[in-house]
């Protein structure tokens, strides 16, 4: 399963570890987990904490079970996050593929323009007046995560994939 919620990329991967450690090892309710995250990080709203909780699930650092949410004993290394981000976050692979196919750096709005047709129809129908704004922001967040994870780099002209 792929998750679509992506928080803005933090300044460093240290924040990912801090957010993960805020999720309890013993399962807790979503409200409890979000409250812990708000207490232990600099997040300021429950919505931000809920997005992070979902994101941590998407990258294999937390899980949801019958009794609630709990932390997975997995170090949030760059290598783990590179793989988990591409495998667990909806659209991340597509955004990276757009960068890989480009001959030059692309600004975020151009990446979205090339990704636009891949936005699911149900997302367009769910938010008919705002889906483009929502998904433009999501693509921007994914681009910044790709940079943080050393899968892309940001230049004066836009983003480009890191060639390996």
N, C-alpha and C positions, 0 to 999 in steps of 0.2 A: 504494500500500500504506500502511495506517495502522499505527502502532506503539502498543502498549498500555503500555509501560514509561514511567513518569513519575517522575522524582526529586522530592523535596520542592523547592519553589521556593526559590531562594537569596534573599539579602537584596537583591541588585541584579543587573542584567543584566551587570555586569562579570564575575561568576563564569562566565556562559555563554561569554564571550569567552576567559577563562582556560582553561576546560575544552576549548573548541574548539582552542585553540592547543596543547594537550597532545597532540592527535591529530596524528600525523606527516603531512607532505605526501606522503612516499613510503610506500606501503602497508606496514603491519606487522600482525603477528598480533594477535588479541584480547588475548592475555596481555601482549604488548609494549605495546599501547595502554593497557591498564588500568594497567600498571606506570608508564608515563609520567604518566598522569593522577594516580596516587597520589603521585608525586614532585612534581608541579607544582601541586597543589591541596591543599586541606585535607580531602579525602575520606580516610576511614580504613579502608575495606575494598574488596576486589576487587569484591564485589557492587555496592557503590555506584558504582564506576568503570564496571562493565559496564552498569549502568542508565543512567548518563550517556552512555556510548558509543551505546547504542541510542537514547536520546532525541535525541542530536545527529543521528543518522541520520534520525529522524522529522521533525526540523525543518530538514532540508536543510543541515546544517553539517558532516556527515561522510558517508562512503559505505563500503559493503563491496563489494569486487571480488574477482576471482580470487586476487589476491595479498594480500588482507587489507583492513584498514581504513585509510582516509586522510581527511584534512581536505579539505573543499571550500572553495575561495577565495570565500567569501561572508561579508560583514560581518554579525555578529549584531545588526543594528539592531532596534529595537523594532518598526518597521513590517514588516520581514522576518519576525520571530518571531511577530507577531500572525497573519499569514496562514499561515505554515508550521505553527504550533501547531494552528490550527483545521483545516487540511487534512491534517496528518500524524499527529496524535495521536488514537487511537481514543477516541471519546466526548466529545472537547473541544467540538465543535459542539453536541452534544446537551445538555451541561451548560450551555453559554451560552444555548441556546434555552430551557431551563427557567427560567433567570434572566430572560430577556427576556419570557417569558409571565407572570411573576409580577407581581402588583400591589404587592407589598411585599417587603422583603428576606427572604431565606430562610436559615435556619441550614443548615449543611452536612448534617446528618442528614435534613432535609426534602428537600434537593436529591437526596440519594441515594435517598430513598423514591420520588421522582418518576422517577428514572433506573433504579431497580431492575429493572423489566421489560425494559430494553434490554440488560442483561448477557447475553452470549451463553450459550446452553445448554451448550456445550462447556466454558465456564469454570465453570459450576455443577457439572458432572460431574467435572471435573478436580480440584476442591477442594470436595467436597460439605460438609465441616464448617467450612470457613473462607472460602468465596468471598465471603460478605457482608462479612466483616471486610476482606478484601483489596480489594474493590471500593469499600467505604466510604472506605478510605484513599486509593485512587486518585482518587475524586471530590474528596476534600478537597484533594489535591495539585493537581488540575486547577483547582479554585476559586482556590487561592493563585496559580497561574500566570496565571489570567485577571486577577487583581488586579495582579500584577507587570507584565503586558502592557497595563495600562490598558483592559482590556475589561470589567472589573467592578470594583466597590469593596466593601470590607468595612466594615460598619457595626456598631453595637452589637447590632443585631437579626439580622445575618447578611450575606448577599451579595446584591448586585443588579447587574444589567448596567448598564454605562455607556451612556447614551442618546446616540447620535450623530445 
